[in-house]
Amino acid sequence: MASASWTVPDDVLGTLRRRWDRGEFLSQFAAGIPWEPLAIGLRRPSAQDIATHLDGARAWVEQWRRTRQLRVEMRTVGGRVVGTNTIPGRVWVDSYEQLWAVLGVQSTVETFTVLLDATALRAPAIADWMSAKPMEVIEYQDEWLRLVNTALWIDSHARPDMYVRQIDVPGVDTKFIERFRTVLAALLDCLLPEERIDRSKSASDFAGRYGFRQKPSYIRYRHLSDGPEFSELAVRVLELADMPLAERTVFVVENEITYLAFPPVEDAVVIFGEGYAASRLRPLKWLDQKNLVYWGDIDTHGFAILNSVRRSFEGTRSMLMDRASLLAHESHWIAEPNPTSEHLEALTPDEASLYTDLVEGVLGRSVRLEQERISYTAIEQATRQFR
């Protein structure tokens, strides 16, 4: 039927609704841009359509005659067969008020206007952002005043020695900051001077992006010989960086139970590296003066971590990450889930050869020997050279 292609009132409402949802109308209104009458053309019946689908054309015209919220402009069509007829040609929206009524958004616009006016008095930069992003303001309208209060508090009171937890705004806590960090970051990006924003960090790293004190990293280590009052400690990395350990040898392992069960070694400590958290060792510059020994899984990622540690501390030696140890424990091999194949330039020739074989699957597909699967006897024998 030809009538299926003719524009009906719901089609026009859908067009207007999509532009509303994109924020076009409200952004224009917020910026104070005067309304210019908006015309929307209609797909309408031709003279031939009227001749062949007269009842459908009459019903279509009647739909538009019942429309009260839009101004309908009529057009004349005609022909030798059906004579001259006046039918809708296009519709007009003549004002913001008419548009709000058509879309049924009067209360939403009123709420937005109140929030915009209130914000403009306190934070003009944020008000400019609101004009550009009105639908986001509507999305967060219930929390808007708290969001603005939080942004203004951070602007006035935040210091580099302060944690996010110390933001002191009524109704705001760390859960609130976490939940709304994306929109709050957008407001702070408008409000704060450039030197207070680290744009290399995303909104997900809220503390880092806006200069708050970061949650400290810790290093957990055990003394491997008798003597110290405490056999095991967890210390802030930056504090440990200023207080070198007295022991001559430092082992770094990745598996917790291996760390806890590490055999006694005179004048030595063992650090729980926790996988790629071994990167936390970098601030401990005094490790360059120690006998540093890294032991990780024999797999591609284990060698990648070794490579990372050795790039920071050139004298790092590996332990039990050799071909003989791997072959001696073949019954304990498992598959590495997501192997890496990156170039590792800090490996020794023997380590690099084994790493290449693991990458290329020479010994089998995705071969992995986790350090906790190596026999305890092998660990004791390997540590003797450091006693």
PAVO-442455 format. One record per residue (C-alpha): x, z negated, y; residue number from 1; residue in one letter. Coordinates in Angstrom, 3 decimals, always signed. Each point is the difference from the previous one (the first is absolute). Example, Ala and Ser with C-alpha at 12.3 -4.5 7.8 and 13.67 -1.06 7.14 Angstrom:
<rs>
+----------+----------+----------+-----+--------+
!     east !       up !    north ! num ! residu !
+----------+----------+----------+-----+--------+
!  +12.300 !   -7.800 !   -4.500 !   1 !      a !
!   +1.370 !   +0.660 !   +3.440 !   2 !      s !
+----------+----------+----------+-----+--------+
</rs>
This chain:
<rs>
+----------+----------+----------+-----+--------+
!     east !       up !    north ! num ! residu !
+----------+----------+----------+-----+--------+
!   +0.000 !   +0.000 !   +0.000 !   1 !      m !
!   +1.272 !   +0.861 !   +3.467 !   2 !      a !
!   -1.272 !   -3.357 !   +1.339 !   3 !      s !
!   +2.751 !   -1.823 !   -1.913 !   4 !      a !
!   +2.595 !   +1.340 !   +2.419 !   5 !      s !
!   -1.887 !   -0.898 !   +3.190 !   6 !      w !
!   +1.240 !   -3.001 !   +1.968 !   7 !      t !
!   -2.258 !   -3.042 !   -0.246 !   8 !      v !
!   +0.154 !   -3.205 !   +2.065 !   9 !      p !
!   +1.929 !   -1.835 !   -2.733 !  10 !      d !
!   +2.727 !   +2.650 !   +0.199 !  11 !      d !
!   +0.460 !   -0.652 !   +3.713 !  12 !      v !
!   -0.021 !   -3.741 !   -0.542 !  13 !      l !
!   +2.660 !   +0.451 !   -2.680 !  14 !      g !
!   +2.202 !   +1.980 !   +2.407 !  15 !      t !
!   -0.351 !   -2.655 !   +2.682 !  16 !      l !
!   +0.581 !   -2.802 !   -2.513 !  17 !      r !
!   +3.268 !   +1.526 !   -1.190 !  18 !      r !
!   +1.290 !   +0.215 !   +3.560 !  19 !      r !
!   -1.109 !   -3.577 !   +0.589 !  20 !      w !
!   +1.800 !   -1.160 !   -3.150 !  21 !      d !
!   +3.196 !   +1.649 !   +1.253 !  22 !      r !
!   -0.298 !   -2.063 !   +3.180 !  23 !      g !
!   -0.276 !   +3.026 !   +2.299 !  24 !      e !
!   -3.065 !   -1.098 !   +1.953 !  25 !      f !
!   +0.855 !   -3.669 !   +0.338 !  26 !      l !
!   +3.576 !   +0.758 !   +1.017 !  27 !      s !
!   -1.261 !   +2.348 !   +2.692 !  28 !      q !
!   -2.506 !   -2.631 !   +1.174 !  29 !      f !
!   +2.633 !   -2.763 !   +0.050 !  30 !      a !
!   +2.329 !   +2.139 !   +2.078 !  31 !      a !
!   -2.696 !   +0.376 !   +2.643 !  32 !      g !
!   -0.349 !   +3.763 !   -0.466 !  33 !      i !
!   -3.393 !   +1.134 !   +1.347 !  34 !      p !
!   -2.320 !   +1.526 !   -2.553 !  35 !      w !
!   -0.394 !   +3.738 !   +0.054 !  36 !      e !
!   -3.173 !   +1.318 !   -1.659 !  37 !      p !
!   +0.810 !   +0.952 !   -3.574 !  38 !      l !
!   -1.608 !   +3.098 !   -1.508 !  39 !      a !
!   -0.292 !   +0.545 !   -3.753 !  40 !      i !
!   -1.020 !   +3.430 !   -1.193 !  41 !      g !
!   -2.523 !   +0.381 !   -2.806 !  42 !      l !
!   -0.094 !   +2.354 !   -2.947 !  43 !      r !
!   -3.541 !   +1.274 !   +0.458 !  44 !      r !
!   -2.342 !   +2.536 !   -1.599 !  45 !      p !
!   +0.327 !   +3.600 !   +1.053 !  46 !      s !
!   -2.963 !   +2.237 !   +0.712 !  47 !      a !
!   +0.310 !   +1.331 !   -3.550 !  48 !      q !
!   +0.056 !   -3.574 !   -1.366 !  49 !      d !
!   -3.195 !   -0.792 !   +1.886 !  50 !      i !
!   -1.657 !   +3.101 !   -1.431 !  51 !      a !
!   +0.961 !   -0.820 !   -3.596 !  52 !      t !
!   -0.114 !   -3.825 !   +0.127 !  53 !      h !
!   -2.647 !   -0.686 !   +2.629 !  54 !      l !
!   -1.159 !   -3.338 !   -1.438 !  55 !      d !
!   +3.553 !   -1.232 !   -0.375 !  56 !      g !
!   +0.843 !   +1.040 !   +3.558 !  57 !      a !
!   -3.056 !   -1.816 !   +1.349 !  58 !      r !
!   +0.952 !   -3.181 !   -1.892 !  59 !      a !
!   +3.533 !   +0.251 !   +1.334 !  60 !      w !
!   -1.211 !   +0.341 !   +3.602 !  61 !      v !
!   -2.334 !   -2.972 !   -0.514 !  62 !      e !
!   +2.934 !   -2.210 !   -1.063 !  63 !      q !
!   +1.674 !   +0.669 !   +3.319 !  64 !      w !
!   -3.190 !   -0.524 !   +1.991 !  65 !      r !
!   -0.247 !   -3.499 !   -1.485 !  66 !      r !
!   +3.563 !   -0.791 !   +1.117 !  67 !      t !
!   -0.145 !   -2.233 !   +3.064 !  68 !      r !
!   +3.588 !   -1.250 !   +0.400 !  69 !      q !
!   +1.642 !   +3.397 !   +0.533 !  70 !      l !
!   -0.814 !   +2.575 !   +2.666 !  71 !      r !
!   -0.946 !   +3.221 !   -1.778 !  72 !      v !
!   +0.624 !   +3.285 !   +1.761 !  73 !      e !
!   -2.329 !   +2.756 !   -1.116 !  74 !      m !
!   +0.939 !   +3.649 !   -0.568 !  75 !      r !
!   -2.157 !   +3.101 !   -0.333 !  76 !      t !
!   +0.228 !   +2.187 !   -3.069 !  77 !      v !
!   -2.251 !   +2.904 !   -0.839 !  78 !      g !
!   -0.462 !   +3.348 !   -1.599 !  79 !      g !
!   -2.437 !   +2.727 !   -0.709 !  80 !      r !
!   -1.262 !   -1.741 !   -3.125 !  81 !      v !
!   -0.762 !   -3.561 !   +1.125 !  82 !      v !
!   -0.021 !   +0.225 !   +3.777 !  83 !      g !
!   +1.760 !   -2.378 !   +2.344 !  84 !      t !
!   +0.595 !   -3.664 !   -1.040 !  85 !      n !
!   +1.553 !   -2.962 !   +1.768 !  86 !      t !
!   +2.147 !   -2.136 !   -2.263 !  87 !      i !
!   +2.763 !   -2.625 !   +0.444 !  88 !      p !
!   +3.348 !   +1.597 !   +0.902 !  89 !      g !
!   +2.216 !   -3.007 !   +0.635 !  90 !      r !
!   -0.235 !   -3.707 !   +0.722 !  91 !      v !
!   +1.572 !   -2.078 !   +2.745 !  92 !      w !
!   +1.275 !   -3.541 !   +0.363 !  93 !      v !
!   -0.212 !   -0.763 !   +3.704 !  94 !      d !
!   +1.536 !   -3.501 !   +0.299 !  95 !      s !
!   +1.890 !   -2.736 !   -1.781 !  96 !      y !
!   -3.196 !   -2.029 !   -0.114 !  97 !      e !
!   -1.833 !   +2.836 !   -1.715 !  98 !      q !
!   +2.826 !   +0.368 !   -2.526 !  99 !      l !
!   +0.059 !   -3.737 !   -0.776 ! 100 !      w !
!   -3.763 !   +0.115 !   -0.594 ! 101 !      a !
!   +0.231 !   +3.074 !   -2.233 ! 102 !      v !
!   +2.654 !   -1.692 !   -2.144 ! 103 !      l !
!   -1.514 !   -3.477 !   +0.173 ! 104 !      g !
!   +3.255 !   -1.576 !   +1.164 ! 105 !      v !
!   -1.094 !   -1.717 !   +3.218 ! 106 !      q !
!   +0.889 !   -3.497 !   -1.213 ! 107 !      s !
!   +3.379 !   +1.176 !   -1.290 ! 108 !      t !
!   +0.830 !   +1.567 !   +3.366 ! 109 !      v !
!   -1.076 !   -3.164 !   +1.804 ! 110 !      e !
!   +2.237 !   -2.123 !   -2.221 ! 111 !      t !
!   +2.947 !   +2.334 !   +0.495 ! 112 !      f !
!   -0.512 !   +0.008 !   +3.775 ! 113 !      t !
!   -0.028 !   -3.789 !   +0.140 ! 114 !      v !
!   +3.211 !   -0.201 !   -2.047 ! 115 !      l !
!   +1.662 !   +2.717 !   +2.087 ! 116 !      l !
!   -0.878 !   -1.628 !   +3.325 ! 117 !      d !
!   +1.143 !   -3.423 !   -1.184 ! 118 !      a !
!   +3.292 !   +1.369 !   -1.312 ! 119 !      t !
!   +0.684 !   +2.109 !   +3.102 ! 120 !      a !
!   +0.055 !   -3.174 !   +2.102 ! 121 !      l !
!   +2.634 !   -1.667 !   -2.185 ! 122 !      r !
!   +2.005 !   +2.831 !   -1.566 ! 123 !      a !
!   -0.402 !   +3.413 !   +1.649 ! 124 !      p !
!   +2.483 !   +1.587 !   -2.444 ! 125 !      a !
!   -2.169 !   -1.011 !   -2.939 ! 126 !      i !
!   -3.094 !   +1.278 !   +1.812 ! 127 !      a !
!   +1.643 !   +3.416 !   +0.260 ! 128 !      d !
!   +0.545 !   -0.054 !   -3.772 ! 129 !      w !
!   -3.637 !   -0.982 !   -0.498 ! 130 !      m !
!   -1.117 !   +3.056 !   +1.952 ! 131 !      s !
!   +2.116 !   +2.212 !   -2.236 ! 132 !      a !
!   -1.034 !   -1.739 !   -3.265 ! 133 !      k !
!   -3.563 !   -1.208 !   +0.532 ! 134 !      p !
!   -1.095 !   +0.222 !   -3.630 ! 135 !      m !
!   +2.774 !   -2.390 !   -1.022 ! 136 !      e !
!   -1.271 !   -2.466 !   +2.593 ! 137 !      v !
!   -3.473 !   +0.301 !   -1.499 ! 138 !      i !
!   +1.437 !   -0.526 !   -3.475 ! 139 !      e !
!   +1.607 !   -3.267 !   +1.113 ! 140 !      y !
!   -2.594 !   -1.062 !   +2.551 ! 141 !      q !
!   -0.672 !   -3.369 !   -1.653 ! 142 !      d !
!   +3.677 !   -0.923 !   +0.204 ! 143 !      e !
!   +0.852 !   +1.822 !   +3.217 ! 144 !      w !
!   +0.312 !   -2.969 !   +2.351 ! 145 !      l !
!   +2.243 !   -1.833 !   -2.465 ! 146 !      r !
!   +2.142 !   +3.116 !   -0.401 ! 147 !      l !
!   +0.456 !   +0.317 !   +3.749 ! 148 !      v !
!   +0.651 !   -3.733 !   +0.351 ! 149 !      n !
!   +2.644 !   +0.235 !   -2.708 ! 150 !      t !
!   +1.735 !   +2.964 !   +1.607 ! 151 !      a !
!   +0.042 !   -1.721 !   +3.390 ! 152 !      l !
!   +1.326 !   -3.240 !   -1.512 ! 153 !      w !
!   +2.829 !   +1.861 !   -1.718 ! 154 !      i !
!   +0.834 !   +1.765 !   +3.253 ! 155 !      d !
!   +0.188 !   -3.293 !   +1.899 ! 156 !      s !
!   +1.322 !   -2.517 !   -2.520 ! 157 !      h !
!   +1.769 !   +1.589 !   -2.985 ! 158 !      a !
!   +3.743 !   -0.710 !   -0.380 ! 159 !      r !
!   +2.585 !   +1.264 !   -2.508 ! 160 !      p !
!   +0.329 !   -3.483 !   -1.564 ! 161 !      d !
!   -3.724 !   -0.173 !   -0.711 ! 162 !      m !
!   -1.813 !   +0.780 !   -3.256 ! 163 !      y !
!   -3.291 !   +1.911 !   -0.066 ! 164 !      v !
!   -1.511 !   -3.250 !   -1.284 ! 165 !      r !
!   +0.603 !   -1.505 !   +3.453 ! 166 !      q !
!   -2.388 !   +2.366 !   +1.796 ! 167 !      i !
!   -2.422 !   -2.477 !   +1.564 ! 168 !      d !
!   -3.281 !   +1.757 !   +0.758 ! 169 !      v !
!   -3.394 !   -1.547 !   -0.837 ! 170 !      p !
!   -1.456 !   +1.576 !   -3.122 ! 171 !      g !
!   +3.256 !   +1.783 !   -0.877 ! 172 !      v !
!   +2.271 !   -0.793 !   -2.936 ! 173 !      d !
!   +2.526 !   +1.894 !   -2.098 ! 174 !      t !
!   -2.798 !   +1.372 !   -2.213 ! 175 !      k !
!   -1.632 !   +1.461 !   +3.098 ! 176 !      f !
!   +3.300 !   +1.582 !   +1.088 ! 177 !      i !
!   +0.542 !   +1.478 !   -3.456 ! 178 !      e !
!   -3.531 !   +1.346 !   -0.270 ! 179 !      r !
!   -0.017 !   +1.670 !   +3.426 ! 180 !      f !
!   +3.692 !   +0.769 !   +0.430 ! 181 !      r !
!   -0.537 !   +3.773 !   +0.329 ! 182 !      t !
!   -2.380 !   -0.161 !   +2.959 ! 183 !      v !
!   +1.873 !   -2.969 !   +1.484 ! 184 !      l !
!   +3.191 !   +2.035 !   -0.178 ! 185 !      a !
!   -1.724 !   +2.815 !   +1.898 ! 186 !      a !
!   -0.934 !   -2.436 !   +2.778 ! 187 !      l !
!   +3.482 !   -1.505 !   +0.170 ! 188 !      l !
!   +1.579 !   +3.448 !   +0.147 ! 189 !      d !
!   -2.014 !   +0.585 !   +3.171 ! 190 !      c !
!   +0.565 !   -3.436 !   +1.492 ! 191 !      l !
!   +3.594 !   -1.001 !   -0.698 ! 192 !      l !
!   +3.050 !   +1.410 !   +1.776 ! 193 !      p !
!   +1.975 !   +2.441 !   -2.119 ! 194 !      e !
!   +2.925 !   -2.379 !   -0.502 ! 195 !      e !
!   -2.282 !   -2.413 !   -1.864 ! 196 !      r !
!   -1.051 !   +2.579 !   -2.612 ! 197 !      i !
!   +2.175 !   +1.064 !   -2.902 ! 198 !      d !
!   -1.586 !   +3.350 !   -0.779 ! 199 !      r !
!   +2.231 !   +0.459 !   -3.039 ! 200 !      s !
!   -2.283 !   -2.544 !   -1.700 ! 201 !      k !
!   -3.621 !   +0.706 !   -0.848 ! 202 !      s !
!   -3.039 !   -2.149 !   +0.701 ! 203 !      a !
!   +0.237 !   -1.314 !   -3.568 ! 204 !      s !
!   +3.196 !   -1.775 !   +1.094 ! 205 !      d !
!   -1.802 !   -1.693 !   +2.864 ! 206 !      f !
!   +2.625 !   -2.685 !   +0.555 ! 207 !      a !
!   +2.858 !   +2.495 !   +0.033 ! 208 !      g !
!   -1.765 !   +2.464 !   +2.284 ! 209 !      r !
!   -0.821 !   -2.572 !   +2.695 ! 210 !      y !
!   +3.010 !   -2.271 !   -0.093 ! 211 !      g !
!   -1.319 !   -2.996 !   -1.905 ! 212 !      f !
!   +2.251 !   -2.054 !   -2.208 ! 213 !      r !
!   +0.147 !   +1.444 !   -3.489 ! 214 !      q !
!   -0.616 !   -1.976 !   -3.144 ! 215 !      k !
!   +3.483 !   -1.031 !   -1.129 ! 216 !      p !
!   +1.613 !   +1.410 !   -3.133 ! 217 !      s !
!   +1.509 !   -2.421 !   -2.491 ! 218 !      y !
!   +2.807 !   +0.209 !   -2.495 ! 219 !      i !
!   -0.295 !   -2.052 !   -3.146 ! 220 !      r !
!   +3.231 !   -0.972 !   -1.752 ! 221 !      y !
!   +1.349 !   -2.316 !   -2.702 ! 222 !      r !
!   +3.336 !   -1.717 !   -0.328 ! 223 !      h !
!   +1.517 !   +0.885 !   -3.388 ! 224 !      l !
!   +2.267 !   -3.025 !   -0.290 ! 225 !      s !
!   -0.456 !   -3.744 !   +0.369 ! 226 !      d !
!   +0.552 !   -1.651 !   +3.307 ! 227 !      g !
!   -2.550 !   +0.809 !   +2.743 ! 228 !      p !
!   -2.797 !   -2.472 !   +0.595 ! 229 !      e !
!   -2.552 !   +2.794 !   -0.428 ! 230 !      f !
!   +0.371 !   +2.468 !   -2.851 ! 231 !      s !
!   -2.320 !   +2.564 !   +1.613 ! 232 !      e !
!   -1.041 !   +0.745 !   +3.575 ! 233 !      l !
!   -2.076 !   +2.515 !   +1.971 ! 234 !      a !
!   +1.474 !   +0.543 !   +3.456 ! 235 !      v !
!   -0.979 !   +2.154 !   +2.948 ! 236 !      r !
!   +2.119 !   +3.134 !   +0.040 ! 237 !      v !
!   +1.056 !   -0.298 !   +3.632 ! 238 !      l !
!   +1.007 !   -3.637 !   -0.458 ! 239 !      e !
!   +1.973 !   +0.781 !   -3.147 ! 240 !      l !
!   +1.714 !   +2.814 !   +1.899 ! 241 !      a !
!   +1.581 !   -2.649 !   +2.253 ! 242 !      d !
!   +0.906 !   -2.386 !   -2.840 ! 243 !      m !
!   +2.161 !   +1.709 !   -2.665 ! 244 !      p !
!   -0.192 !   -1.453 !   -3.478 ! 245 !      l !
!   +3.155 !   -1.664 !   -1.232 ! 246 !      a !
!   +0.040 !   +1.615 !   -3.454 ! 247 !      e !
!   +2.404 !   +2.873 !   -0.637 ! 248 !      r !
!   -2.290 !   +2.155 !   -2.217 ! 249 !      t !
!   -3.553 !   +1.083 !   +0.790 ! 250 !      v !
!   -2.185 !   +1.635 !   -2.660 ! 251 !      f !
!   -3.186 !   +1.871 !   +0.968 ! 252 !      v !
!   -2.636 !   +0.581 !   -2.694 ! 253 !      v !
!   -3.509 !   +1.417 !   +0.138 ! 254 !      e !
!   -1.976 !   -1.751 !   -2.744 ! 255 !      n !
!   -1.171 !   -3.551 !   +0.702 ! 256 !      e !
!   +0.369 !   -1.441 !   -3.496 ! 257 !      i !
!   +3.458 !   +1.563 !   -0.253 ! 258 !      t !
!   +0.821 !   -1.642 !   +3.320 ! 259 !      y !
!   -1.231 !   -3.387 !   -1.256 ! 260 !      l !
!   +1.779 !   +0.290 !   -3.354 ! 261 !      a !
!   +3.275 !   +1.425 !   +1.373 ! 262 !      f !
!   +2.919 !   -1.654 !   -1.846 ! 263 !      p !
!   +2.314 !   -2.500 !   +1.708 ! 264 !      p !
!   +2.916 !   +1.500 !   +1.931 ! 265 !      v !
!   +2.532 !   -2.062 !   +1.928 ! 266 !      e !
!   +0.166 !   +0.502 !   +3.734 ! 267 !      d !
!   -3.017 !   +2.371 !   -0.010 ! 268 !      a !
!   -3.617 !   +0.337 !   +1.085 ! 269 !      v !
!   -2.735 !   +2.395 !   -1.108 ! 270 !      v !
!   -2.491 !   +1.541 !   +2.458 ! 271 !      i !
!   -3.479 !   +1.129 !   -1.003 ! 272 !      f !
!   -0.071 !   +3.523 !   +1.433 ! 273 !      g !
!   -3.672 !   +0.821 !   -0.731 ! 274 !      e !
!   +0.403 !   +3.743 !   -0.373 ! 275 !      g !
!   +0.425 !   +1.927 !   +3.206 ! 276 !      y !
!   -0.056 !   -3.326 !   +1.851 ! 277 !      a !
!   +3.762 !   +0.114 !   -0.586 ! 278 !      a !
!   +0.012 !   +1.709 !   +3.402 ! 279 !      s !
!   -0.475 !   -3.486 !   +1.434 ! 280 !      r !
!   +3.635 !   -0.677 !   -0.821 ! 281 !      l !
!   +1.188 !   +2.248 !   +2.849 ! 282 !      r !
!   +0.090 !   -2.733 !   +2.674 ! 283 !      p !
!   +2.355 !   -2.074 !   -2.232 ! 284 !      l !
!   +3.157 !   +1.613 !   +1.348 ! 285 !      k !
!   +2.139 !   -2.650 !   -1.667 ! 286 !      w !
!   -0.811 !   +1.555 !   -3.387 ! 287 !      l !
!   +2.771 !   +2.487 !   +0.798 ! 288 !      d !
!   +2.426 !   -2.875 !   -0.548 ! 289 !      q !
!   -1.529 !   -0.974 !   -3.360 ! 290 !      k !
!   +0.290 !   +1.304 !   -3.525 ! 291 !      n !
!   -3.445 !   +1.669 !   +0.086 ! 292 !      l !
!   -1.474 !   +1.070 !   -3.346 ! 293 !      v !
!   -3.284 !   +1.898 !   -0.305 ! 294 !      y !
!   -1.950 !   +0.216 !   -3.250 ! 295 !      w !
!   -3.245 !   +1.948 !   -0.183 ! 296 !      g !
!   -2.015 !   +1.965 !   -2.523 ! 297 !      d !
!   +1.663 !   +3.015 !   -1.547 ! 298 !      i !
!   -2.320 !   +2.662 !   +1.379 ! 299 !      d !
!   -0.026 !   +2.319 !   +2.983 ! 300 !      t !
!   -1.387 !   -2.609 !   +2.391 ! 301 !      h !
!   +2.472 !   -2.614 !   -1.198 ! 302 !      g !
!   +2.852 !   +2.311 !   +0.978 ! 303 !      f !
!   -1.737 !   +0.765 !   +3.299 ! 304 !      a !
!   -0.047 !   -3.721 !   +0.825 ! 305 !      i !
!   +3.650 !   -0.332 !   -1.032 ! 306 !      l !
!   +0.803 !   +2.932 !   +2.264 ! 307 !      n !
!   -1.835 !   -1.694 !   +2.898 ! 308 !      s !
!   +1.833 !   -3.301 !   -0.479 ! 309 !      v !
!   +3.359 !   +1.739 !   -0.241 ! 310 !      r !
!   -0.658 !   +1.964 !   +3.183 ! 311 !      r !
!   -0.362 !   -3.345 !   +1.774 ! 312 !      s !
!   +2.845 !   -1.707 !   -1.872 ! 313 !      f !
!   +2.615 !   +2.482 !   -1.119 ! 314 !      e !
!   +1.713 !   -2.306 !   -2.493 ! 315 !      g !
!   -3.127 !   -0.614 !   -2.102 ! 316 !      t !
!   +0.578 !   +0.198 !   -3.751 ! 317 !      r !
!   -2.682 !   +0.639 !   -2.580 ! 318 !      s !
!   -0.525 !   -1.952 !   -3.219 ! 319 !      m !
!   -1.676 !   +1.157 !   -3.225 ! 320 !      l !
!   -0.999 !   +3.312 !   +1.594 ! 321 !      m !
!   +2.190 !   +2.189 !   -2.189 ! 322 !      d !
!   -0.516 !   +2.486 !   -2.807 ! 323 !      r !
!   +1.246 !   -2.392 !   -2.699 ! 324 !      a !
!   -2.555 !   -2.661 !   +0.948 ! 325 !      s !
!   -2.768 !   +2.585 !   +0.035 ! 326 !      l !
!   +0.882 !   +1.455 !   -3.405 ! 327 !      l !
!   +0.430 !   -3.468 !   -1.551 ! 328 !      a !
!   -3.635 !   -0.803 !   +0.849 ! 329 !      h !
!   -1.680 !   +3.274 !   -0.913 ! 330 !      e !
!   -2.782 !   -1.763 !   -1.903 ! 331 !      s !
!   -1.049 !   -1.665 !   +3.283 ! 332 !      h !
!   -0.310 !   +3.165 !   +2.098 ! 333 !      w !
!   -3.278 !   +0.682 !   +1.743 ! 334 !      i !
!   -1.173 !   +2.786 !   +2.319 ! 335 !      a !
!   +0.637 !   -0.305 !   +3.731 ! 336 !      e !
!   -3.375 !   +0.644 !   +1.681 ! 337 !      p !
!   +1.096 !   +1.852 !   +3.164 ! 338 !      n !
!   +3.677 !   +0.994 !   -0.155 ! 339 !      p !
!   +1.891 !   +0.989 !   +3.118 ! 340 !      t !
!   +2.472 !   +2.855 !   +0.273 ! 341 !      s !
!   +1.449 !   -0.648 !   +3.437 ! 342 !      e !
!   +3.689 !   +0.548 !   +0.678 ! 343 !      h !
!   +1.941 !   -3.258 !   -0.395 ! 344 !      l !
!   +3.383 !   +0.388 !   +1.629 ! 345 !      e !
!   +1.304 !   -3.570 !   -0.424 ! 346 !      a !
!   +0.120 !   -0.106 !   -3.821 ! 347 !      l !
!   +3.272 !   -0.050 !   -1.930 ! 348 !      t !
!   +0.728 !   +3.058 !   -2.186 ! 349 !      p !
!   -1.158 !   -1.776 !   -3.187 ! 350 !      d !
!   -3.157 !   -1.280 !   +1.689 ! 351 !      e !
!   -0.725 !   +3.420 !   +1.499 ! 352 !      a !
!   +0.433 !   +1.675 !   -3.400 ! 353 !      s !
!   -2.506 !   -2.358 !   -1.634 ! 354 !      l !
!   -2.396 !   +0.334 !   +2.913 ! 355 !      y !
!   +0.132 !   +3.802 !   -0.260 ! 356 !      t !
!   -0.743 !   -0.175 !   -3.733 ! 357 !      d !
!   -3.011 !   -2.241 !   +0.723 ! 358 !      l !
!   -1.292 !   +2.384 !   +2.656 ! 359 !      v !
!   +0.466 !   +3.057 !   -2.218 ! 360 !      e !
!   -1.417 !   -1.679 !   -3.104 ! 361 !      g !
!   +3.153 !   +0.518 !   -2.054 ! 362 !      v !
!   -0.593 !   -3.227 !   -1.967 ! 363 !      l !
!   -3.769 !   +0.374 !   -0.098 ! 364 !      g !
!   -2.863 !   +0.290 !   +2.423 ! 365 !      r !
!   -0.042 !   -2.647 !   +2.777 ! 366 !      s !
!   +2.220 !   -2.423 !   -1.911 ! 367 !      v !
!   -0.084 !   -3.559 !   +1.315 ! 368 !      r !
!   +1.682 !   -3.197 !   -1.170 ! 369 !      l !
!   -1.293 !   -3.029 !   +1.908 ! 370 !      e !
!   +2.526 !   -2.738 !   +0.538 ! 371 !      q !
!   -2.170 !   -2.630 !   -1.722 ! 372 !      e !
!   +0.262 !   +2.058 !   -3.217 ! 373 !      r !
!   +3.776 !   -0.305 !   -0.159 ! 374 !      i !
!   +1.181 !   -2.621 !   -2.477 ! 375 !      s !
!   +1.041 !   -3.344 !   +1.410 ! 376 !      y !
!   +3.268 !   +0.242 !   -1.905 ! 377 !      t !
!   +0.793 !   +3.188 !   +1.900 ! 378 !      a !
!   -0.672 !   -1.806 !   +3.301 ! 379 !      i !
!   +2.309 !   -2.884 !   -0.924 ! 380 !      e !
!   +2.749 !   +2.398 !   -1.021 ! 381 !      q !
!   -0.378 !   +2.036 !   +3.210 ! 382 !      a !
!   +0.282 !   -3.079 !   +2.225 ! 383 !      t !
!   +3.199 !   -1.277 !   -1.652 ! 384 !      r !
!   +2.138 !   +2.299 !   +2.104 ! 385 !      q !
!   -1.260 !   -1.862 !   +3.083 ! 386 !      f !
!   +0.639 !   -3.531 !   -1.321 ! 387 !      r !
+----------+----------+----------+-----+--------+
</rs>
